[in-house]
Amino acid sequence: MGKPMYNFGKNVNLKAKQQKQMDKDSKRRIAKQSKANIKSCTPNEDSATAE
């Protein structure tokens, strides 16, 4: 006997939910990195113009 297909839609929904969560995490990580880059670049530019 084979596996019943009644949970096929559930698996698709679960994979979509996981993919959405991974996308959110990657966007959050990218935003965090760009924010850190902006903070680290700003003092260097200020000190260069002050000299």
C-alpha positions in Angstrom: 0.0 0.0 0.0 1.2 3.5 -0.9 1.2 6.7 1.1 -2.1 8.6 1.1 -2.0 11.9 -0.7 -4.4 13.7 1.6 -1.5 15.7 3.2 0.0 16.9 -0.1 -1.5 20.4 0.3 -0.1 20.5 3.9 3.4 19.8 2.7 3.2 22.5 0.1 2.0 25.0 2.6 4.7 24.0 5.1 7.4 24.4 2.4 6.0 27.8 1.4 6.0 28.9 5.1 9.6 27.8 5.6 10.7 29.6 2.4 9.0 32.8 3.5 10.7 32.5 6.9 14.1 32.0 5.2 13.5 35.1 3.0 12.6 37.2 6.0 15.8 36.1 7.8 18.0 36.9 4.8 16.4 40.3 4.4 16.9 41.0 8.1 20.6 39.9 7.9 21.2 42.1 4.8 19.6 45.1 6.5 21.7 44.5 9.6 24.9 44.3 7.5 24.1 47.4 5.5 23.2 49.3 8.7 26.6 48.2 10.2 28.4 49.3 7.0 26.8 52.7 7.2 27.8 53.2 10.8 31.3 52.1 10.2 31.7 54.3 7.1 30.3 57.5 8.6 33.1 58.2 11.2 35.8 57.5 8.7 34.4 60.1 6.3 34.1 62.7 9.1 37.6 62.2 10.3 38.9 62.5 6.8 37.2 65.9 6.3 38.3 67.2 9.7 42.0 66.7 8.9 
